[in-house]
Amino acid sequence: MNKSGNSAVLLISHNFKEATIGKYINKKQSKTYPGTDIQYLPGMHGSGCSRKTNTGTALAQAVGPCCYTQKNQRSGTGSSLITQKKGQEKISRQHRGTPGSSQRTGRIKRGTFCRRARICLAKKKSALGIKGTLKGHFSKEIKTFMVKAIEEAIGVGISQAEACKIVSLNPRKFRRWANPKAHRQRTSWNKILPQERQAILSTAYDEKLADKPLSHLMVHGHTSGNFIASISTISRVFKAAAIPREVKVRRKSASYVDAHDLLDAGFSLLCYDGSLFDTDSGVIVWAIPVLLLPQRVLLHVGHSLGGVSSRDLTNAVDEALVSTPQYILDLLIAHSDRGSAMKANKTKEHIRSLLGFPVHYGRPNTPDDVGWIEALVKTMKYHRDSPSHFPMVDDVLQWFKKFQDIYNNDPHSSLNYVTPLQALSGEMEAILCQRKQNYLDVRRKRLYNYHVNKQLLCKQEPEVVLLST
């Protein structure tokens, strides 16, 4: 075959190939963009094609930039056709709904109901007046109310654990409250017999045992052999039969009179007590201070070795009464705790013969009820001038004498910082009035000084003169 024949065959095959490829491309474009061509706008890739094949470019250039051909088209380099398709898709979604829209709406509704249920559950607990964790025993009404409230919250959608957490209740306890065990009445195997019950009731009508306490009836049952029962069992039998038991109770003839009431009534108190002091030699010295109230005067400090006896106590009281004014002796009452030496018959008789009044004691089982004498003893031991130790007995006695003078001449806080000796001599009111007058005088003096200084400061201030220019 010659060259012309070969060239003809190649040309035919080339034309067939172009026709086939062109049909395939047109078919692919028609499937991808049905009903329209691809629109190229200025600035896009491939915008250099001719206006004949790209009608969208010619339309955009004819209308101008930023001009919309559709109603809902936004600004930008987008096609009006694409904007129209997006609007149609939005409308179609509104009509048919998205797959998760109904689920999301249900979740929102359930969340709203759960929040309301939590608030209602907390309010119901507050309405009962209960705060904090639900621990301990509660009445049946409260249990039923809380179980019903939690079950209502669970019905809305709250879990059992979360509902119990809101009211601070253990879930295990909630389940016990919701499903209580059936109450089963039990019969005691040790129940008394009918003949024993009748024997117990017969003792209630016995004249010899009518005014006896239940403990005596229990002993009578054991002694006679008619019944063997405890005191509580006898009480339950009488209570079930509605048999009243009137037992005579011995009551106190008079109530206890406090020491403060005696002071308010105008009496003076003579307080005394004992306290030990150790020495380096090993000998124990007992101090017996005697205090006069309400003047707080330390009348005397007695002493004894080894212990406090009734004689040591009465000797200290005799020495104290020597320095007591006569007008105080008329309304003076002895007051002490219930120590053995204080309650001895010799002590009570001796003090009653001296003062004409019986001894007034503090409350039982309260040895520190006499606070005044206890405070005095503590001051005696821990005073700022007290020695750190006492080598011999004589050193302790010297401190007793020195302390009496120190205590009586020091201003006392309970006396408005007047010394006890000044209060005993009757100078207390005059001293307090003088102090009050001194405060008034110094206030007037300070006020006068304030006004004088204020006037001087006003005169020293330079006058400001305005010069006209």
Secondary structure as the mmCIF struct_conf table of DSSP 4:
data_model
#
loop_
_struct_conf.conf_type_id
_struct_conf.id
_struct_conf.beg_label_comp_id
_struct_conf.beg_label_asym_id
_struct_conf.beg_label_seq_id
_struct_conf.end_label_comp_id
_struct_conf.end_label_asym_id
_struct_conf.end_label_seq_id
HELX_RH_AL_P HELX_RH_AL_P1 LYS A 3 THR A 32
BEND BEND1 TYR A 33 TYR A 33
TURN_TY1_P TURN_TY1_P1 PRO A 34 GLY A 35
BEND BEND2 THR A 36 THR A 36
HELX_LH_PP_P HELX_LH_PP_P1 ASP A 37 GLN A 39
TURN_TY1_P TURN_TY1_P2 PRO A 42 GLY A 43
BEND BEND3 MET A 44 MET A 44
TURN_TY1_P TURN_TY1_P3 HIS A 45 GLY A 48
BEND BEND4 CYS A 49 CYS A 49
TURN_TY1_P TURN_TY1_P4 ARG A 51 THR A 53
HELX_RH_AL_P HELX_RH_AL_P2 THR A 55 VAL A 63
TURN_TY1_P TURN_TY1_P5 PRO A 65 CYS A 66
BEND BEND5 THR A 69 GLN A 70
TURN_TY1_P TURN_TY1_P6 LYS A 71 ASN A 72
HELX_LH_PP_P HELX_LH_PP_P2 GLN A 73 ARG A 74
BEND BEND6 SER A 75 THR A 77
HELX_RH_AL_P HELX_RH_AL_P3 SER A 80 ARG A 96
TURN_TY1_P TURN_TY1_P7 PRO A 99 GLY A 100
HELX_RH_AL_P HELX_RH_AL_P4 SER A 101 ALA A 127
TURN_TY1_P TURN_TY1_P8 LEU A 128 GLY A 129
BEND BEND7 GLY A 132 GLY A 132
BEND BEND8 GLY A 136 GLY A 136
HELX_RH_AL_P HELX_RH_AL_P5 LYS A 140 VAL A 156
TURN_TY1_P TURN_TY1_P9 GLY A 157 GLY A 157
HELX_RH_AL_P HELX_RH_AL_P6 GLN A 160 ILE A 166
TURN_TY1_P TURN_TY1_P10 VAL A 167 SER A 168
HELX_RH_AL_P HELX_RH_AL_P7 PRO A 171 ALA A 178
BEND BEND9 ASN A 179 ASN A 179
HELX_LH_PP_P HELX_LH_PP_P3 PRO A 180 HIS A 183
TURN_TY1_P TURN_TY1_P11 TRP A 189 ASN A 190
HELX_LH_PP_P HELX_LH_PP_P4 LYS A 191 LEU A 193
HELX_RH_AL_P HELX_RH_AL_P8 PRO A 194 THR A 203
TURN_TY1_P TURN_TY1_P12 ALA A 204 TYR A 205
HELX_RH_3T_P HELX_RH_3T_P1 GLU A 207 LEU A 209
TURN_TY1_P TURN_TY1_P13 ALA A 210 ASP A 211
BEND BEND10 LYS A 212 LYS A 212
HELX_RH_AL_P HELX_RH_AL_P9 LEU A 214 SER A 224
BEND BEND11 ASN A 226 ASN A 226
HELX_RH_AL_P HELX_RH_AL_P10 ILE A 231 ALA A 240
TURN_TY1_P TURN_TY1_P14 ALA A 241 ALA A 242
BEND BEND12 SER A 253 ALA A 254
HELX_LH_PP_P HELX_LH_PP_P5 SER A 255 ASP A 258
HELX_RH_AL_P HELX_RH_AL_P11 ALA A 259 ASP A 264
TURN_TY1_P TURN_TY1_P15 ALA A 265 GLY A 266
STRN STRN1 SER A 268 TYR A 272
STRN STRN2 SER A 275 ASP A 278
TURN_TY1_P TURN_TY1_P16 ASP A 280 SER A 281
BEND BEND13 GLY A 282 GLY A 282
STRN STRN3 ILE A 284 LEU A 293
TURN_TY1_P TURN_TY1_P17 PRO A 294 ARG A 296
STRN STRN4 VAL A 297 LEU A 305
BEND BEND14 GLY A 306 GLY A 307
HELX_RH_AL_P HELX_RH_AL_P12 SER A 310 VAL A 322
TURN_TY1_P TURN_TY1_P18 SER A 323 SER A 323
BEND BEND15 THR A 324 THR A 324
HELX_RH_AL_P HELX_RH_AL_P13 GLN A 326 LEU A 329
TURN_TY1_P TURN_TY1_P19 ASP A 330 LEU A 331
STRN STRN5 LEU A 332 SER A 336
TURN_TY1_P TURN_TY1_P20 SER A 340 MET A 342
BEND BEND16 LYS A 343 LYS A 343
HELX_RH_AL_P HELX_RH_AL_P14 ASN A 345 LEU A 355
BEND BEND17 GLY A 356 PHE A 357
HELX_LH_PP_P HELX_LH_PP_P6 PRO A 358 VAL A 359
STRN STRN6 HIS A 360 TYR A 361
TURN_TY1_P TURN_TY1_P21 PRO A 364 ASN A 365
TURN_TY1_P TURN_TY1_P22 PRO A 367 ASP A 368
HELX_RH_AL_P HELX_RH_AL_P15 GLY A 371 TYR A 382
TURN_TY1_P TURN_TY1_P23 ARG A 384 ASP A 385
BEND BEND18 SER A 386 SER A 386
BEND BEND19 SER A 388 SER A 388
BEND BEND20 PRO A 391 MET A 392
HELX_RH_AL_P HELX_RH_AL_P16 VAL A 393 ASN A 409
BEND BEND21 ASP A 410 ASP A 410
STRN STRN7 HIS A 412 HIS A 412
HELX_RH_3T_P HELX_RH_3T_P2 SER A 413 LEU A 415
TURN_TY1_P TURN_TY1_P24 ASN A 416 ASN A 416
BEND BEND22 TYR A 417 TYR A 417
STRN STRN8 VAL A 418 VAL A 418
HELX_RH_AL_P HELX_RH_AL_P17 PRO A 420 LEU A 424
TURN_TY1_P TURN_TY1_P25 SER A 425 GLY A 426
HELX_RH_AL_P HELX_RH_AL_P18 MET A 428 GLN A 460
BEND BEND23 GLU A 461 GLU A 461
HELX_LH_PP_P HELX_LH_PP_P7 PRO A 462 VAL A 464
HELX_LH_PP_P HELX_LH_PP_P8 LEU A 466 SER A 468
#
